Amino acid sequence: YLEKCRQTEPYYVLNYLILAKSYQANNNPTKAIEVTKQLVKLPIRTPDDATLKTEGQKLLDSLQ
């Protein structure tokens, strides 16, 4: 469902963060890194996006 959400709503930052954490929990760090790199490049569209992108950057740093 998260992948489908990413296709239908490509700028929904929270979805990318949850998806990356899901890949990390499922021992798929390659996909988690890929999704997190996309997350940090997304534009800020809502007031929460800046905080979510910061959290995504921390996740990316811990994965690499």
LUMTOR-722860 format. One record per residue: residue number from 0; residue in one letter; x, y, z of N, C-alpha, C, O in turn. Coordinates in pm, 1 decimal. Layout:
% LUMTOR-722860
{NUM; a; {X; Y; Z}; {X; Y; Z}; {X; Y; Z}; {X; Y; Z}}
...
END
This chain:
% LUMTOR-722860
{0; y; {81.7; -119.5; 0.0}; {0.0; 0.0; 0.0}; {86.7; 126.8; 0.0}; {49.7; 228.5; -58.6}}
{1; l; {200.6; 118.8; 65.7}; {290.1; 234.8; 69.7}; {348.1; 264.6; -68.5}; {362.7; 380.9; -106.0}}
{2; e; {380.8; 161.0; -143.4}; {430.3; 181.4; -279.9}; {321.0; 242.2; -368.0}; {348.8; 329.4; -450.2}}
{3; k; {199.3; 197.0; -351.2}; {87.1; 251.0; -428.3}; {66.0; 398.3; -393.0}; {39.6; 480.3; -481.1}}
{4; c; {77.4; 431.4; -265.6}; {64.7; 570.1; -222.0}; {174.3; 656.0; -284.5}; {149.6; 769.4; -325.6}}
{5; r; {295.0; 601.2; -291.2}; {406.5; 676.3; -350.5}; {380.4; 705.3; -498.0}; {420.2; 810.1; -548.8}}
{6; q; {314.1; 613.1; -566.6}; {282.3; 633.4; -707.6}; {171.7; 736.7; -726.2}; {178.7; 820.0; -816.5}}
{7; t; {70.4; 731.4; -641.3}; {-43.7; 821.7; -657.1}; {-19.7; 959.2; -596.0}; {-76.9; 1057.8; -642.2}}
{8; e; {64.0; 967.2; -492.9}; {93.1; 1093.9; -424.7}; {244.5; 1106.8; -407.7}; {296.8; 1086.4; -298.2}}
{9; p; {315.2; 1140.9; -516.4}; {461.7; 1135.6; -514.5}; {530.2; 1239.6; -425.4}; {651.7; 1231.5; -406.8}}
{10; y; {458.4; 1335.7; -370.5}; {520.7; 1437.1; -285.9}; {478.8; 1425.3; -140.1}; {498.1; 1519.4; -63.1}}
{11; y; {422.1; 1312.4; -100.6}; {377.4; 1290.9; 36.6}; {495.5; 1239.2; 118.5}; {524.6; 1119.6; 118.4}}
{12; v; {562.6; 1329.8; 187.9}; {688.6; 1301.0; 256.4}; {672.3; 1193.1; 363.2}; {757.4; 1105.0; 375.3}}
{13; l; {565.4; 1199.0; 439.9}; {546.1; 1101.6; 547.3}; {542.7; 959.0; 493.0}; {594.9; 867.9; 557.2}}
{14; n; {484.0; 938.5; 379.2}; {479.9; 805.2; 320.4}; {620.1; 753.1; 291.5}; {649.6; 636.5; 317.5}}
{15; y; {706.3; 838.4; 238.0}; {843.4; 796.6; 208.9}; {916.0; 755.2; 336.3}; {989.2; 656.2; 337.2}}
{16; l; {895.7; 830.9; 443.9}; {961.8; 800.0; 569.8}; {913.1; 666.1; 625.4}; {993.9; 583.6; 668.2}}
{17; i; {783.4; 644.8; 625.0}; {728.6; 517.6; 674.0}; {775.4; 401.7; 586.3}; {807.6; 294.3; 637.2}}
{18; l; {779.2; 422.7; 456.2}; {824.1; 319.1; 363.9}; {970.5; 284.1; 388.9}; {1006.3; 166.3; 390.6}}
{19; a; {1054.7; 383.8; 408.1}; {1196.6; 358.7; 435.0}; {1214.4; 282.1; 566.1}; {1295.4; 189.7; 573.8}}
{20; k; {1139.1; 320.5; 668.4}; {1147.5; 249.3; 796.3}; {1097.6; 105.9; 782.1}; {1149.1; 15.5; 848.0}}
{21; s; {998.9; 84.9; 697.5}; {947.9; -50.1; 674.0}; {1052.8; -136.6; 605.7}; {1073.0; -252.1; 643.1}}
{22; y; {1118.9; -80.6; 506.2}; {1226.0; -154.7; 439.3}; {1339.2; -184.8; 536.6}; {1396.6; -293.6; 532.7}}
{23; q; {1371.7; -90.8; 622.9}; {1476.7; -112.8; 722.1}; {1436.7; -225.3; 817.9}; {1518.5; -312.0; 848.7}}
{24; a; {1313.9; -224.6; 864.4}; {1265.5; -327.8; 956.0}; {1262.6; -465.5; 890.3}; {1277.2; -567.2; 958.1}}
{25; n; {1243.8; -468.7; 758.9}; {1240.4; -595.1; 684.9}; {1377.5; -635.3; 631.8}; {1387.7; -719.2; 542.2}}
{26; n; {1482.8; -575.7; 686.9}; {1621.3; -607.9; 649.0}; {1647.0; -589.9; 500.3}; {1709.0; -674.7; 436.2}}
{27; n; {1598.8; -478.8; 446.3}; {1622.8; -445.5; 307.0}; {1684.6; -305.4; 301.5}; {1619.3; -210.1; 259.0}}
{28; p; {1811.6; -293.2; 345.0}; {1872.4; -160.3; 353.1}; {1890.8; -91.8; 218.3}; {1889.9; 31.1; 211.9}}
{29; t; {1907.2; -166.2; 112.9}; {1923.8; -105.7; -19.4}; {1800.5; -25.8; -58.7}; {1811.8; 88.5; -103.1}}
{30; k; {1683.3; -85.1; -42.5}; {1559.1; -15.1; -74.8}; {1535.3; 99.6; 22.4}; {1485.9; 205.1; -17.3}}
{31; a; {1570.0; 80.0; 149.6}; {1552.3; 185.9; 249.9}; {1637.4; 307.3; 213.5}; {1590.7; 420.8; 223.7}}
{32; i; {1760.0; 285.0; 171.7}; {1848.8; 395.0; 131.8}; {1793.9; 464.5; 8.1}; {1793.7; 587.4; 0.9}}
{33; e; {1747.5; 387.3; -88.9}; {1692.6; 443.3; -212.8}; {1573.5; 535.2; -183.4}; {1566.5; 646.9; -234.6}}
{34; v; {1480.9; 487.9; -101.3}; {1361.7; 565.6; -68.9}; {1398.0; 689.2; 13.5}; {1341.7; 796.7; -7.2}}
{35; t; {1491.3; 673.8; 106.0}; {1531.4; 786.4; 190.7}; {1602.6; 894.3; 110.2}; {1585.0; 1013.1; 137.0}}
{36; k; {1682.1; 854.7; 12.8}; {1747.2; 954.2; -74.1}; {1643.3; 1033.2; -152.2}; {1659.0; 1153.6; -172.2}}
{37; q; {1538.0; 966.9; -196.3}; {1430.1; 1037.0; -265.8}; {1358.4; 1130.8; -170.2}; {1321.5; 1242.0; -207.9}}
{38; l; {1338.4; 1086.6; -47.0}; {1267.7; 1165.3; 53.3}; {1336.2; 1299.4; 77.3}; {1270.3; 1403.4; 78.9}}
{39; v; {1468.5; 1297.5; 95.9}; {1538.3; 1422.3; 129.3}; {1541.6; 1520.5; 12.3}; {1569.5; 1638.7; 31.8}}
{40; k; {1513.7; 1473.4; -107.5}; {1511.2; 1561.3; -224.4}; {1373.6; 1622.3; -251.8}; {1360.7; 1711.9; -335.2}}
{41; l; {1270.4; 1573.6; -181.4}; {1134.5; 1622.4; -204.9}; {1119.4; 1767.6; -159.0}; {1184.7; 1809.2; -63.4}}
{42; p; {1034.5; 1843.8; -225.6}; {1010.0; 1981.4; -182.7}; {925.7; 1984.3; -55.1}; {850.2; 1891.2; -26.7}}
{43; i; {940.0; 2092.1; 20.6}; {860.3; 2109.7; 141.4}; {726.1; 2168.4; 99.9}; {720.2; 2277.2; 42.7}}
{44; r; {618.2; 2095.8; 129.1}; {484.9; 2139.9; 88.1}; {390.9; 2161.2; 206.3}; {292.3; 2234.0; 194.4}}
{45; t; {420.3; 2098.5; 319.8}; {337.1; 2115.2; 438.8}; {427.3; 2158.2; 554.9}; {549.0; 2142.4; 546.2}}
{46; p; {371.4; 2211.1; 661.4}; {453.8; 2252.9; 775.8}; {532.7; 2137.4; 839.1}; {639.1; 2160.8; 896.4}}
{47; d; {483.8; 2015.7; 830.1}; {551.6; 1900.4; 889.4}; {665.4; 1846.7; 803.4}; {750.4; 1773.1; 853.6}}
{48; d; {668.8; 1881.1; 677.4}; {766.6; 1823.6; 585.5}; {910.9; 1850.4; 627.2}; {995.5; 1762.1; 613.0}}
{49; a; {940.9; 1967.9; 677.3}; {1078.3; 1999.7; 716.2}; {1126.1; 1905.9; 826.7}; {1238.3; 1855.7; 821.5}}
{50; t; {1042.3; 1882.6; 925.4}; {1077.2; 1792.4; 1035.7}; {1092.6; 1649.2; 985.3}; {1185.3; 1578.7; 1025.3}}
{51; l; {1003.9; 1607.1; 899.5}; {1009.3; 1471.5; 845.2}; {1134.0; 1451.6; 759.7}; {1195.6; 1345.1; 763.0}}
{52; k; {1170.5; 1552.8; 683.9}; {1290.9; 1542.5; 601.3}; {1416.1; 1536.2; 688.9}; {1511.6; 1466.3; 655.2}}
{53; t; {1416.2; 1608.1; 800.4}; {1528.7; 1601.3; 893.7}; {1539.8; 1461.1; 952.4}; {1649.3; 1405.8; 962.6}}
{54; e; {1427.4; 1404.6; 990.4}; {1426.2; 1267.6; 1042.1}; {1472.6; 1168.7; 935.1}; {1543.7; 1072.7; 964.6}}
{55; g; {1431.7; 1193.4; 811.6}; {1475.7; 1108.4; 700.5}; {1624.4; 1117.1; 678.3}; {1688.3; 1016.2; 648.4}}
{56; q; {1681.4; 1235.1; 692.1}; {1825.8; 1253.0; 675.1}; {1901.3; 1176.6; 784.7}; {2004.3; 1114.9; 757.7}}
{57; k; {1850.2; 1180.9; 907.7}; {1912.2; 1106.5; 1017.0}; {1905.7; 956.2; 989.2}; {2002.0; 883.8; 1014.6}}
{58; l; {1793.6; 910.4; 937.6}; {1779.5; 769.3; 902.8}; {1878.7; 731.6; 793.4}; {1942.6; 626.5; 800.5}}
{59; l; {1891.5; 816.7; 692.8}; {1984.9; 791.8; 583.3}; {2127.7; 785.0; 635.5}; {2204.7; 697.7; 595.5}}
{60; d; {2163.1; 876.6; 724.3}; {2297.9; 876.0; 781.2}; {2325.3; 745.7; 859.1}; {2436.1; 692.2; 854.6}}
{61; s; {2224.2; 696.2; 929.4}; {2243.1; 573.4; 1007.4}; {2250.1; 450.1; 917.0}; {2310.8; 349.8; 954.5}}
{62; l; {2189.1; 456.2; 799.1}; {2191.1; 342.6; 706.7}; {2321.6; 332.2; 628.6}; {2361.5; 223.4; 587.3}}
{63; q; {2386.6; 444.2; 609.0}; {2507.9; 443.0; 525.4}; {2632.4; 419.1; 604.5}; {2741.7; 415.4; 548.0}}
END
